[in-house]
Amino acid sequence: MKAGLIPADEVAHLGRELGSAILTVITRLQRLAPSLDGHGVPVIESRLKEAEDEILGQLQVIDEQLKRWQAPD
């Protein structure tokens, strides 16, 4: 049963990374929104897609770490 446990320091590290990713999402969207004012739909869609790609990339890193921890040794 111990083999299925994740050390507390690794869980804390993951929590910090997840918190940072969430904060990044929120601040990125807050900063992005005003810069979109007055632009046409293609520009807005393009910038939102860039932000989405960046956010998904950050979350992918966290997902990969979770999968590594869950993988049997």
C-alpha distances in whole Angstrom, upper triangle without the diagonal:
4,5,6,7,11,13,16,19,18,17,21,22,21,23,26,26,26,28,31,31,32,34,36,36,38,40,41,42,44,46,46,48,51,52,52,55,58,56,56,54,53,52,50,48,48,47,44,43,43,41,38,38,37,35,33,32,31,28,28,27,24,23,23,20,18,18,17,14,13,14,12,13
4,5,5,9,10,13,15,15,15,18,20,19,21,24,24,24,27,29,29,30,33,34,35,37,39,39,41,43,44,45,47,50,50,51,54,57,55,56,53,53,52,50,48,47,46,43,42,42,40,38,37,36,33,32,31,29,27,27,25,23,22,22,19,17,17,16,13,12,14,12,12
4,6,8,10,14,16,14,15,18,19,18,21,23,23,24,26,28,28,30,32,33,34,36,38,38,40,42,43,44,46,49,49,49,52,56,54,54,51,50,50,48,46,45,44,42,40,40,38,36,35,34,32,30,29,28,25,24,23,21,20,19,17,15,15,13,10,10,10,8,8
4,7,10,13,15,13,13,17,18,16,18,21,21,21,24,26,26,27,29,31,31,33,35,36,37,39,41,41,43,46,46,47,50,53,51,51,48,48,47,45,43,42,41,39,37,37,35,33,32,31,29,27,27,25,23,22,21,18,17,17,15,12,12,12,9,7,9,8,10
4,6,9,12,10,10,13,15,14,16,19,19,19,21,24,24,25,27,29,29,31,33,34,36,37,39,40,41,45,45,45,48,52,50,51,48,47,47,44,43,42,41,38,37,37,34,32,32,31,28,27,26,24,22,22,20,18,17,17,14,12,13,13,9,9,11,11,12
4,6,8,7,7,10,11,11,13,15,16,16,18,20,21,22,24,26,26,28,30,31,33,34,36,37,39,42,42,43,46,49,47,48,46,45,44,42,40,39,38,36,35,34,32,30,29,28,25,24,24,21,19,19,18,15,15,15,12,10,12,11,7,8,11,12,12
4,6,5,6,9,10,11,13,15,16,17,18,20,21,23,24,26,27,29,30,31,33,35,36,37,39,42,43,43,46,50,48,49,47,46,45,43,42,41,39,37,36,35,33,31,31,29,27,26,25,22,21,21,19,16,17,17,13,12,15,13,10,12,14,14,14
4,5,5,6,9,10,10,12,14,15,16,18,20,21,22,24,26,27,28,30,32,33,34,36,38,40,41,42,45,48,47,48,46,46,44,42,41,40,38,36,36,34,32,31,30,28,26,26,25,22,21,22,19,16,18,18,14,14,16,15,12,14,17,18,18
4,5,5,6,9,10,11,12,14,15,16,18,20,21,22,24,26,27,28,30,31,32,34,36,39,39,40,43,47,46,47,45,44,43,41,40,39,36,35,34,33,30,30,29,27,25,25,23,20,20,20,18,15,17,17,14,14,17,15,12,15,18,19,18
4,5,5,6,9,10,11,12,14,15,16,18,20,21,23,24,26,26,29,30,31,32,35,37,37,39,42,45,43,45,43,42,40,38,37,36,34,32,31,30,28,27,26,24,22,22,20,17,17,17,14,12,14,14,10,10,13,11,9,12,14,16,16
4,5,5,6,9,10,10,12,14,15,16,18,20,21,23,24,25,27,29,30,31,33,36,36,37,40,43,42,43,41,41,39,37,36,35,33,31,31,29,27,26,25,23,21,21,20,17,16,17,15,11,13,14,10,10,13,13,10,12,15,17,17
4,5,5,6,9,10,10,12,14,15,16,18,20,21,22,24,26,27,28,30,32,34,35,36,39,42,41,43,41,41,39,36,36,35,33,31,31,29,26,26,26,23,21,21,21,17,16,18,16,13,15,16,13,12,16,16,13,16,19,21,21
4,5,5,6,9,10,11,12,14,15,16,18,20,21,22,24,26,27,28,30,33,33,34,37,41,39,41,39,38,37,35,34,33,30,29,28,27,24,24,23,21,19,19,18,14,14,16,13,10,13,14,10,11,15,14,12,15,18,20,20
4,5,5,6,8,10,10,12,14,15,16,18,20,21,23,24,25,26,29,31,32,33,36,39,38,39,37,36,34,32,31,30,28,26,26,25,22,21,21,18,16,16,15,12,11,13,10,7,10,11,8,8,12,12,11,13,16,18,19
4,5,5,6,8,10,11,12,14,15,17,18,20,21,23,24,25,27,30,31,32,34,38,37,38,36,36,34,32,31,31,28,26,26,25,22,21,21,19,16,17,17,13,12,15,13,10,12,14,12,11,15,15,14,16,19,21,22
4,5,5,6,9,10,10,12,14,15,16,18,20,21,22,24,26,28,29,30,33,36,35,37,35,35,33,31,30,30,27,25,25,24,21,21,21,18,16,17,16,13,13,15,13,10,14,15,13,13,17,17,16,18,21,24,24
4,5,5,6,9,10,10,12,14,15,16,18,20,21,22,24,27,27,28,31,34,33,35,33,32,30,28,27,27,24,23,22,21,18,18,17,15,13,14,13,9,9,11,9,7,11,12,10,11,15,15,15,17,20,23,23
4,5,5,6,9,10,11,13,14,15,17,18,20,21,23,26,26,27,30,33,32,33,31,31,29,27,26,26,23,21,21,20,17,16,16,14,11,12,12,9,8,11,10,7,10,12,11,11,14,16,15,17,20,23,24
4,5,5,6,9,10,11,12,14,16,17,18,20,21,24,25,26,29,32,31,33,31,31,29,27,26,26,23,21,22,21,17,17,18,16,13,14,15,11,11,14,13,11,14,16,15,15,18,19,18,20,23,26,27
4,5,5,6,9,10,10,12,14,15,16,18,20,22,23,24,27,30,29,31,30,29,27,25,25,24,21,20,20,19,15,16,16,13,11,13,13,9,10,13,12,11,14,16,15,16,19,20,19,22,24,27,28
4,5,5,6,9,10,10,12,14,15,16,18,21,21,22,25,28,27,29,27,27,25,22,22,21,19,17,17,16,12,12,13,10,7,10,10,6,7,10,10,9,12,14,14,15,17,19,19,21,23,26,28
4,5,5,6,9,10,11,12,14,15,17,20,21,21,24,27,27,28,26,26,25,22,21,21,19,16,17,16,13,13,14,12,9,11,12,10,9,13,13,11,14,17,16,16,19,21,21,22,25,28,30
4,5,5,6,8,10,11,12,14,16,18,19,20,23,26,26,28,26,27,24,22,22,22,19,17,18,17,13,14,16,13,10,13,14,11,12,16,15,14,17,19,19,19,22,24,24,25,28,31,32
4,6,5,6,8,10,10,12,14,16,17,18,21,24,23,25,24,24,22,19,19,19,16,14,15,14,10,11,13,10,8,11,12,9,11,14,14,14,16,18,18,19,22,23,24,26,28,31,32
4,6,5,6,9,10,10,12,15,16,16,19,22,21,23,21,21,20,17,17,17,14,12,13,12,8,9,11,9,6,10,11,10,10,14,14,14,16,19,19,20,22,24,24,26,28,32,33
4,6,5,6,9,10,11,14,15,16,18,22,21,23,22,22,20,17,18,18,15,13,15,15,11,12,14,13,10,13,15,13,14,17,18,17,19,22,22,22,25,27,27,28,31,34,36
4,5,5,6,8,10,12,13,15,17,21,20,23,22,22,20,17,18,18,15,13,16,15,11,13,15,13,11,15,16,14,15,19,19,19,21,24,24,24,27,29,29,30,33,36,38
4,5,5,6,9,11,11,12,15,19,18,20,19,19,17,14,15,15,11,10,12,11,7,10,12,10,9,13,14,13,14,17,18,18,20,23,23,24,27,28,29,30,32,36,37
4,5,5,6,9,10,11,13,17,16,18,17,17,15,12,13,14,10,9,12,11,8,10,13,11,10,13,15,15,16,19,20,20,22,24,25,26,28,30,30,32,34,37,39
4,6,6,8,10,11,13,16,16,19,18,20,17,14,16,16,13,12,15,14,11,13,16,15,14,17,19,18,19,22,23,23,25,27,28,28,31,32,33,34,37,40,42
4,6,6,7,10,12,15,15,18,18,19,16,13,15,15,12,12,15,13,11,14,16,14,14,18,19,18,19,22,23,23,26,28,28,29,32,33,34,35,38,41,42
4,6,5,7,9,13,12,14,14,15,12,10,12,12,8,8,11,11,8,11,14,13,13,16,18,17,19,22,23,23,25,27,28,29,31,33,34,35,37,41,42
4,5,5,7,11,11,13,13,15,12,9,12,13,10,9,13,13,11,13,16,16,15,18,20,20,21,24,25,26,27,30,31,31,33,35,36,37,39,43,45
4,5,6,9,10,13,14,16,13,11,14,15,12,12,16,16,14,17,19,19,19,22,23,23,24,27,28,29,31,33,34,35,37,39,39,41,43,46,48
4,6,8,8,12,13,14,11,9,12,13,10,11,14,14,13,16,18,17,18,21,22,22,24,26,28,29,30,32,33,35,37,38,39,41,43,46,48
4,6,6,8,9,11,8,6,9,10,8,9,13,13,12,15,17,17,18,21,22,23,24,26,28,29,30,32,34,35,36,38,40,41,42,46,48
4,6,9,10,13,10,9,12,14,12,13,16,17,16,18,21,21,21,24,26,26,28,30,31,32,34,36,37,38,40,42,43,44,46,50,51
4,7,9,12,10,9,13,14,13,15,18,18,18,21,23,23,24,26,28,29,30,32,34,35,36,38,40,41,42,44,46,47,48,52,54
4,7,8,6,6,10,11,10,12,15,15,16,18,20,21,22,24,26,27,28,30,32,33,34,36,38,39,40,42,44,45,46,50,52
4,6,6,6,9,10,11,12,14,16,17,18,20,22,23,24,26,28,29,30,32,34,34,36,39,39,40,43,44,45,46,50,52
4,6,5,6,8,10,10,12,14,15,16,18,20,21,22,24,26,27,28,30,32,32,34,36,37,38,40,42,42,43,47,49
4,6,5,6,9,10,10,12,14,15,16,18,20,21,22,25,26,26,29,31,31,32,35,36,36,39,41,41,42,46,48
4,5,5,6,9,10,11,12,14,15,17,18,20,21,23,24,26,28,29,30,32,34,35,36,38,40,40,42,45,47
4,5,5,6,8,10,11,12,14,16,17,18,20,21,23,24,26,28,28,30,32,33,34,36,38,39,40,44,46
4,6,5,6,9,10,10,12,14,15,16,18,20,21,22,24,26,26,28,30,31,32,34,36,36,38,41,43
4,5,5,6,9,10,11,13,14,15,17,19,20,21,23,25,25,27,29,30,31,33,35,36,37,40,42
4,5,5,6,9,10,11,12,14,15,17,19,20,22,23,24,26,28,29,30,32,34,35,36,40,41
4,5,5,6,9,10,10,12,14,15,16,18,20,21,22,24,26,27,28,30,32,33,34,38,40
4,5,5,6,9,10,10,12,14,15,16,19,20,20,22,24,25,26,28,30,31,32,36,37
4,5,5,6,9,10,11,13,14,15,17,19,20,21,23,25,26,27,29,30,31,35,37
4,5,5,6,9,10,11,12,14,16,17,18,20,22,23,24,26,28,29,30,34,36
4,5,5,6,8,10,11,12,14,16,16,18,20,21,22,24,26,27,28,32,34
4,5,5,6,9,10,10,13,15,15,16,19,20,21,22,25,25,26,30,32
4,6,5,6,9,10,11,13,14,16,17,19,20,22,24,25,26,30,31
4,5,5,6,9,10,11,12,14,16,17,19,20,22,23,25,28,30
4,5,5,6,9,10,10,12,14,15,16,18,20,21,22,26,28
4,5,5,7,9,10,11,13,14,15,17,19,20,21,25,26
4,5,5,7,9,10,11,13,15,16,17,19,20,24,25
4,5,5,6,9,10,11,12,14,16,17,18,22,24
4,5,5,6,9,10,10,12,14,15,16,20,22
4,5,5,6,9,10,11,13,14,15,19,20
4,5,5,6,9,10,11,12,14,18,19
4,5,5,6,9,10,11,12,16,18
4,5,5,6,9,10,10,14,16
4,5,5,6,9,10,13,14
4,5,5,6,9,12,14
4,5,5,6,10,12
4,5,5,8,9
4,6,8,9
4,6,9
4,6
4
